[in-house]
Amino acid sequence: MNKQWKQYLQNNGAILTHDGSSVEHFGQPEKEQGAIDNGNIVTPITGMTFIQVSGIDAKDFLQGQFTNDIALINSQSSQLSGYCNPKGRLLALFRITQHGDGYRLHLPACLLEKTLPRLKMFVMRAKVTLEPAAAETVRIGISGKSAAEKLSAHVSSLPDEINGVTDENGITIIKHPGINPRFELIGDREQIQPLWQLLSQDFSPGGSSTWQLLNINAAQPDVVTETVEMFIPQMLNLHVIDGVSFKKGCYPGQEVVARLHYRGQLKRHMQIAQFNSDQLPLPGMPLYPLEGGEEAQSVGNIVQVALVSNHEYRALCVISNKFAISNNVCLDRNAKAALKLYDLPYDFPANTE
């Protein structure tokens, strides 16, 4: 997290996590938790960055690398797109926005060190440059039933459609899927700080994990260090939430992804779950049958997880369809950590087994 941004948040009541990388809360964690579902909340989004892709060949280069159709992106829209290895396993998952003649690949900061050099390997003779985001770039998230109304008092141009994008005075605004209206604002620290000051009068400040929980509630996945090469795109429901195009040309792993779509059946996919655990659950952790014993094989993995209350967690989990239907899954072979599954906020095709 940017040093000056961190200091500014602390001066405004932020309590940092032990490692100082994010905001744990703003002094009233229970009140903040309630505001996620029932109020309007503003939160610093930490642990995210972007790769700036520029040059006359930028579109063609990205089109040959990612799962989605880059040609569909314009300055008013964003897009989810996966980056796979040749076996169709996800190395990263981006939200992509267009800026001028280039693009920004938004991703978790933990993946930047490996993802940026890998992409540069395939530039070859293309007229493309790839650079990391400036250190001064910061992000905040807004969510709530009256989020659009209250935010429009300070920002004149808001995107109307889900995944829509506007840009005002150098601040990029993205409308994300969510149960309540939800916006991400990205800009230089000097631009975001005064906006935070204004918004915090109408919105309850919340810790960094707030945005993670809102992503989970909206069943919007991410790939992090622990889950690199763990999932194919369909396991994360990307074919349902417009993260994969089956009409575009080739990209690494395309044959595997297309074969599953046209000839196979998806045997596990992403669900929303809640469970109690005395240990801190992490992305990638395996899930097991509730009554399978010590010899049972894993039937899924955690994708993302966020604390809801004391020892209570909500997560996105990829689970075998067979065990998801029976709701018979637990964490770490612990019956006390049995998963309770919730309906996805979008329709999921029934042709799975």
Secondary structure, 3 states (H helix, E strand, C coil): CCHHHHHHHHHCCCEECCCCCCEEECCCHHHHHHHHHHCCEEEECCCEEEEEEECCCHHHHHHCCECCCHHHCCCCEEEEEEEECCCCCEEEEEEEEEECCEEEEEEEHHHHHHHHHHHHHCCCCCCCEEEECCCCEEEEEEECCCHHHHHCCCCCCCCCCCCEEEEECCEEEEEECCCCCEEEEEEEHHHHHHHHHHHCCCCEECCCHHHHHHHHHCCCCCCCHHHCCCCCHHHHCCCCCCCCCCCCCCCCCHHHHHHHHHCCCECEEEEEEEEECCCCCCCCCEEEECCCCCCCCCCEEEEEEEEEECCEEEEEEEEEHHHHHHCCEEECCCHHHECEEECCCCCCCCCEC
